[in-house]
Amino acid sequence: MGTFKSFLESKKISSKQIHDTSKRIETWDADSRSLLVKRTAKRKNKELAAKKYEELDLKKPERMGRGVTAKQVEAAAAEVPVARKVRTKILRAVNTILTAKKETPVDMKALFEGSTARAGKKPKDAKKK
């Protein structure tokens, strides 16, 4: 049994709780949406394209827009490699649940110790013809 699954069982946290919490905390809010629209407009504007986001005071939105699914939580519990962003969303949801229970939050290493990350797409070779 993996570290993540044993942690969930010891803290009595279900995958449905993680899914619901993640969906609630990751949903776009008005500030995140407006930041996203401003960043998109900056990229399309030729005059502003050369400037950096920091110069225009356009930070990244704090929310990712989409929560983790129950299937992804089950895969993580079964020690199937999941993407880095999925693990981050799960960690954020678990810490929110623990904070609501007045327990101390955990870090990524404690939660996913020994599990491997899913490899992303390999970069295309620019020299191929």
C-alpha positions in Angstrom: 0.0 0.0 0.0 1.4 3.4 -1.0 2.1 6.4 1.2 -0.8 8.4 -0.3 -3.4 5.7 0.2 -2.3 5.0 3.8 -2.3 8.7 4.5 -5.9 9.1 3.3 -7.0 6.1 5.4 -5.3 7.3 8.5 -6.8 10.8 8.2 -10.2 9.4 7.1 -10.3 11.4 3.8 -12.2 10.0 0.9 -11.4 10.5 -2.8 -14.8 12.2 -3.2 -13.9 14.7 -0.5 -10.7 15.5 -2.4 -12.5 15.8 -5.7 -15.2 18.1 -4.3 -12.7 20.3 -2.4 -10.4 20.6 -5.4 -13.3 21.5 -7.7 -14.4 24.2 -5.2 -10.9 25.8 -4.7 -9.6 25.5 -8.3 -12.6 27.1 -10.0 -11.9 30.4 -11.8 -13.0 33.5 -9.8 -13.5 37.0 -11.2 -9.9 38.1 -10.4 -8.3 35.0 -12.0 -10.4 35.4 -15.1 -9.6 39.1 -15.5 -5.9 38.4 -15.1 -6.1 35.7 -17.8 -7.9 38.0 -20.2 -5.4 40.8 -19.6 -2.5 38.4 -20.2 -4.1 37.2 -23.4 -4.6 40.7 -24.6 -1.0 41.6 -23.8 0.3 38.8 -26.0 -2.0 39.8 -28.9 -1.0 43.5 -28.7 2.1 44.1 -30.7 3.2 47.1 -28.7 2.9 45.3 -25.4 4.3 42.0 -26.5 7.9 43.0 -25.9 7.2 44.0 -22.3 7.3 41.5 -19.5 4.3 40.6 -17.4 5.9 42.0 -14.3 6.3 45.4 -15.9 2.5 45.5 -16.6 1.7 44.1 -13.1 0.1 40.9 -14.6 0.9 38.0 -12.3 -0.3 34.5 -13.0 -3.7 33.6 -11.7 -3.6 31.7 -8.5 -6.3 29.2 -9.4 -5.9 26.7 -12.2 -9.5 26.7 -13.4 -10.2 23.0 -13.2 -10.1 20.7 -10.2 -8.8 17.2 -10.0 -11.2 14.4 -11.0 -12.1 11.4 -8.8 -10.4 9.1 -11.4 -7.1 11.0 -11.0 -7.3 10.7 -7.2 -8.0 7.0 -7.4 -5.1 6.6 -9.8 -2.8 8.4 -7.4 -4.0 6.2 -4.6 -3.3 3.1 -6.7 0.3 4.4 -7.2 -0.3 5.0 -11.0 2.1 7.8 -12.1 0.1 11.1 -12.3 1.2 14.4 -13.7 2.9 17.0 -11.5 -0.1 19.5 -11.7 -2.5 16.7 -10.6 -0.3 16.0 -7.6 -0.2 19.7 -6.8 -4.0 20.0 -7.0 -4.4 16.9 -4.8 -2.0 18.4 -2.3 -3.8 21.7 -2.2 -7.2 19.9 -1.7 -5.8 17.7 1.1 -4.3 20.6 2.9 -7.6 22.5 2.7 -9.4 19.5 4.2 -6.8 19.2 6.9 -7.0 22.9 7.8 -10.7 22.6 8.1 -10.2 19.7 10.5 -7.8 21.9 12.5 -4.8 19.5 11.7 -1.4 20.5 10.3 -1.0 20.7 6.6 1.4 18.2 4.9 4.0 18.8 2.2 4.4 17.1 -1.2 7.2 14.7 -0.1 5.2 13.3 2.9 2.1 12.8 0.8 3.7 11.2 -2.4 6.9 9.7 -1.1 8.1 6.9 -3.3 5.6 7.6 -6.1 6.8 8.5 -9.6 5.6 11.4 -11.7 4.1 10.7 -15.1 6.5 11.7 -17.9 5.3 14.5 -20.2 5.7 14.8 -23.9 9.3 14.7 -25.2 10.6 17.9 -26.9 10.7 17.7 -30.6 14.1 17.6 -32.1 14.7 20.8 -34.0 17.4 19.4 -36.2 15.3 16.7 -37.8 14.4 17.3 -41.4 
